[in-house]
Amino acid sequence: MHVARFPKESRLRKRRDFVTVQQTGRKVSADCLLGLALKRPDAGRRLGVTVSSTVGNAVVRNRVKRRLRELFRTRQGALPEGIELVVIARQSAAEADFDRLAKAYDKLARELHKVRW
């Protein structure tokens, strides 16, 4: 698999996948992002993004989602192998520029390396 792609197998797409990670995963926090992660040794790195309507209107929510997907696409090597990650954007993510989101994402990745699975 090419590193700079975001294929379907790298995405959390089904509701049951999101619910499993949210119910049994570990929680890590960074600035304007909250991460819920689940270790799956048989899987590669997978990402799901949740941005609720409290963050902003559809334009703002989609911008935040696009930026988070781009961060995952370009920095997925920073995450531990075999991780399913659900990133939940907080309200402050609406005003965050790309650099602030990048710093928060990098902090999430560092915190995930510290988690005892």
ChimeraX commands (.cxc) that place a marker at each C-alpha (Angstrom):
marker #1 position 0.00,0.00,0.00 radius 0.5
marker #1 position 1.29,3.44,-0.90 radius 0.5
marker #1 position 1.83,5.50,2.26 radius 0.5
marker #1 position 0.32,8.74,0.96 radius 0.5
marker #1 position -3.10,7.28,0.16 radius 0.5
marker #1 position -6.28,6.95,2.16 radius 0.5
marker #1 position -7.96,3.82,0.74 radius 0.5
marker #1 position -11.26,2.39,1.93 radius 0.5
marker #1 position -9.55,-0.28,4.04 radius 0.5
marker #1 position -7.91,2.52,6.08 radius 0.5
marker #1 position -11.28,4.04,7.03 radius 0.5
marker #1 position -13.76,3.19,9.75 radius 0.5
marker #1 position -17.02,3.26,7.83 radius 0.5
marker #1 position -19.60,1.17,9.64 radius 0.5
marker #1 position -21.46,2.29,12.72 radius 0.5
marker #1 position -20.55,-0.91,14.56 radius 0.5
marker #1 position -16.84,-0.15,14.05 radius 0.5
marker #1 position -17.27,3.30,15.59 radius 0.5
marker #1 position -19.33,1.92,18.49 radius 0.5
marker #1 position -16.79,-0.83,19.22 radius 0.5
marker #1 position -13.94,1.66,19.39 radius 0.5
marker #1 position -15.97,4.09,21.51 radius 0.5
marker #1 position -17.09,1.42,23.99 radius 0.5
marker #1 position -13.87,-0.55,24.42 radius 0.5
marker #1 position -11.13,1.82,23.25 radius 0.5
marker #1 position -8.69,3.94,25.22 radius 0.5
marker #1 position -9.21,7.69,25.43 radius 0.5
marker #1 position -6.49,10.24,24.69 radius 0.5
marker #1 position -6.93,14.00,24.53 radius 0.5
marker #1 position -5.11,16.84,22.83 radius 0.5
marker #1 position -6.21,20.48,22.60 radius 0.5
marker #1 position -9.18,20.55,20.22 radius 0.5
marker #1 position -9.29,16.80,19.53 radius 0.5
marker #1 position -10.32,13.73,21.46 radius 0.5
marker #1 position -9.07,10.34,20.32 radius 0.5
marker #1 position -10.52,6.94,21.07 radius 0.5
marker #1 position -8.26,4.09,20.04 radius 0.5
marker #1 position -8.49,0.34,19.96 radius 0.5
marker #1 position -5.57,-2.01,19.35 radius 0.5
marker #1 position -6.28,-4.59,16.65 radius 0.5
marker #1 position -3.16,-6.67,15.93 radius 0.5
marker #1 position -4.75,-8.22,12.83 radius 0.5
marker #1 position -5.54,-4.86,11.21 radius 0.5
marker #1 position -3.57,-1.93,9.87 radius 0.5
marker #1 position -4.13,1.66,10.92 radius 0.5
marker #1 position -7.74,2.82,10.45 radius 0.5
marker #1 position -9.33,6.22,11.02 radius 0.5
marker #1 position -12.85,7.40,11.71 radius 0.5
marker #1 position -13.74,11.08,12.14 radius 0.5
marker #1 position -16.67,12.46,14.12 radius 0.5
marker #1 position -17.60,16.14,14.00 radius 0.5
marker #1 position -20.90,16.98,15.67 radius 0.5
marker #1 position -23.20,19.83,14.72 radius 0.5
marker #1 position -22.09,21.77,17.81 radius 0.5
marker #1 position -18.78,22.40,16.03 radius 0.5
marker #1 position -20.40,24.53,13.35 radius 0.5
marker #1 position -22.41,24.48,10.17 radius 0.5
marker #1 position -21.85,21.91,7.42 radius 0.5
marker #1 position -19.12,23.94,5.73 radius 0.5
marker #1 position -17.09,24.16,8.95 radius 0.5
marker #1 position -17.65,20.50,9.86 radius 0.5
marker #1 position -16.57,19.32,6.42 radius 0.5
marker #1 position -13.46,21.52,6.54 radius 0.5
marker #1 position -12.45,20.00,9.88 radius 0.5
marker #1 position -13.05,16.47,8.56 radius 0.5
marker #1 position -11.02,17.12,5.40 radius 0.5
marker #1 position -8.11,18.46,7.44 radius 0.5
marker #1 position -8.17,15.50,9.84 radius 0.5
marker #1 position -8.26,13.00,6.97 radius 0.5
marker #1 position -5.32,14.78,5.35 radius 0.5
marker #1 position -3.34,14.65,8.60 radius 0.5
marker #1 position -3.99,10.91,8.87 radius 0.5
marker #1 position -3.07,10.38,5.23 radius 0.5
marker #1 position 0.25,12.17,5.49 radius 0.5
marker #1 position 1.19,11.15,9.04 radius 0.5
marker #1 position -0.22,7.69,9.50 radius 0.5
marker #1 position 3.28,6.37,10.14 radius 0.5
marker #1 position 3.26,8.31,13.42 radius 0.5
marker #1 position 0.48,6.09,14.77 radius 0.5
marker #1 position 1.19,2.67,16.29 radius 0.5
marker #1 position 0.58,-0.28,13.97 radius 0.5
marker #1 position -2.77,-2.03,14.32 radius 0.5
marker #1 position -4.71,0.96,15.67 radius 0.5
marker #1 position -8.31,1.84,14.99 radius 0.5
marker #1 position -8.67,5.52,15.85 radius 0.5
marker #1 position -11.83,7.59,16.14 radius 0.5
marker #1 position -11.04,11.30,16.27 radius 0.5
marker #1 position -13.76,13.49,17.77 radius 0.5
marker #1 position -13.45,17.21,17.06 radius 0.5
marker #1 position -14.28,19.58,19.89 radius 0.5
marker #1 position -15.96,22.95,19.36 radius 0.5
marker #1 position -12.59,24.71,19.39 radius 0.5
marker #1 position -11.63,22.78,16.24 radius 0.5
marker #1 position -13.92,25.08,14.25 radius 0.5
marker #1 position -11.58,28.05,14.75 radius 0.5
marker #1 position -8.39,25.99,14.58 radius 0.5
marker #1 position -6.14,26.46,11.59 radius 0.5
marker #1 position -4.34,23.54,9.96 radius 0.5
marker #1 position -1.19,23.99,12.06 radius 0.5
marker #1 position -3.11,23.85,15.33 radius 0.5
marker #1 position -4.95,20.71,14.21 radius 0.5
marker #1 position -1.62,19.21,13.13 radius 0.5
marker #1 position -0.09,19.85,16.56 radius 0.5
marker #1 position -3.12,18.32,18.27 radius 0.5
marker #1 position -3.01,15.29,15.95 radius 0.5
marker #1 position 0.72,14.82,16.60 radius 0.5
marker #1 position 0.08,14.97,20.34 radius 0.5
marker #1 position -2.63,12.31,19.98 radius 0.5
marker #1 position -0.15,10.10,18.13 radius 0.5
marker #1 position 2.49,10.56,20.85 radius 0.5
marker #1 position -0.05,9.82,23.59 radius 0.5
marker #1 position -1.13,6.63,21.81 radius 0.5
marker #1 position 2.45,5.35,21.95 radius 0.5
marker #1 position 2.35,5.77,25.75 radius 0.5
marker #1 position -0.88,3.80,26.23 radius 0.5
marker #1 position -0.53,0.35,27.78 radius 0.5
marker #1 position -2.69,-1.97,25.73 radius 0.5
marker link #1:1,2 radius 0.2
marker link #1:2,3 radius 0.2
marker link #1:3,4 radius 0.2
marker link #1:4,5 radius 0.2
marker link #1:5,6 radius 0.2
marker link #1:6,7 radius 0.2
marker link #1:7,8 radius 0.2
marker link #1:8,9 radius 0.2
marker link #1:9,10 radius 0.2
marker link #1:10,11 radius 0.2
marker link #1:11,12 radius 0.2
marker link #1:12,13 radius 0.2
marker link #1:13,14 radius 0.2
marker link #1:14,15 radius 0.2
marker link #1:15,16 radius 0.2
marker link #1:16,17 radius 0.2
marker link #1:17,18 radius 0.2
marker link #1:18,19 radius 0.2
marker link #1:19,20 radius 0.2
marker link #1:20,21 radius 0.2
marker link #1:21,22 radius 0.2
marker link #1:22,23 radius 0.2
marker link #1:23,24 radius 0.2
marker link #1:24,25 radius 0.2
marker link #1:25,26 radius 0.2
marker link #1:26,27 radius 0.2
marker link #1:27,28 radius 0.2
marker link #1:28,29 radius 0.2
marker link #1:29,30 radius 0.2
marker link #1:30,31 radius 0.2
marker link #1:31,32 radius 0.2
marker link #1:32,33 radius 0.2
marker link #1:33,34 radius 0.2
marker link #1:34,35 radius 0.2
marker link #1:35,36 radius 0.2
marker link #1:36,37 radius 0.2
marker link #1:37,38 radius 0.2
marker link #1:38,39 radius 0.2
marker link #1:39,40 radius 0.2
marker link #1:40,41 radius 0.2
marker link #1:41,42 radius 0.2
marker link #1:42,43 radius 0.2
marker link #1:43,44 radius 0.2
marker link #1:44,45 radius 0.2
marker link #1:45,46 radius 0.2
marker link #1:46,47 radius 0.2
marker link #1:47,48 radius 0.2
marker link #1:48,49 radius 0.2
marker link #1:49,50 radius 0.2
marker link #1:50,51 radius 0.2
marker link #1:51,52 radius 0.2
marker link #1:52,53 radius 0.2
marker link #1:53,54 radius 0.2
marker link #1:54,55 radius 0.2
marker link #1:55,56 radius 0.2
marker link #1:56,57 radius 0.2
marker link #1:57,58 radius 0.2
marker link #1:58,59 radius 0.2
marker link #1:59,60 radius 0.2
marker link #1:60,61 radius 0.2
marker link #1:61,62 radius 0.2
marker link #1:62,63 radius 0.2
marker link #1:63,64 radius 0.2
marker link #1:64,65 radius 0.2
marker link #1:65,66 radius 0.2
marker link #1:66,67 radius 0.2
marker link #1:67,68 radius 0.2
marker link #1:68,69 radius 0.2
marker link #1:69,70 radius 0.2
marker link #1:70,71 radius 0.2
marker link #1:71,72 radius 0.2
marker link #1:72,73 radius 0.2
marker link #1:73,74 radius 0.2
marker link #1:74,75 radius 0.2
marker link #1:75,76 radius 0.2
marker link #1:76,77 radius 0.2
marker link #1:77,78 radius 0.2
marker link #1:78,79 radius 0.2
marker link #1:79,80 radius 0.2
marker link #1:80,81 radius 0.2
marker link #1:81,82 radius 0.2
marker link #1:82,83 radius 0.2
marker link #1:83,84 radius 0.2
marker link #1:84,85 radius 0.2
marker link #1:85,86 radius 0.2
marker link #1:86,87 radius 0.2
marker link #1:87,88 radius 0.2
marker link #1:88,89 radius 0.2
marker link #1:89,90 radius 0.2
marker link #1:90,91 radius 0.2
marker link #1:91,92 radius 0.2
marker link #1:92,93 radius 0.2
marker link #1:93,94 radius 0.2
marker link #1:94,95 radius 0.2
marker link #1:95,96 radius 0.2
marker link #1:96,97 radius 0.2
marker link #1:97,98 radius 0.2
marker link #1:98,99 radius 0.2
marker link #1:99,100 radius 0.2
marker link #1:100,101 radius 0.2
marker link #1:101,102 radius 0.2
marker link #1:102,103 radius 0.2
marker link #1:103,104 radius 0.2
marker link #1:104,105 radius 0.2
marker link #1:105,106 radius 0.2
marker link #1:106,107 radius 0.2
marker link #1:107,108 radius 0.2
marker link #1:108,109 radius 0.2
marker link #1:109,110 radius 0.2
marker link #1:110,111 radius 0.2
marker link #1:111,112 radius 0.2
marker link #1:112,113 radius 0.2
marker link #1:113,114 radius 0.2
marker link #1:114,115 radius 0.2
marker link #1:115,116 radius 0.2
marker link #1:116,117 radius 0.2
view
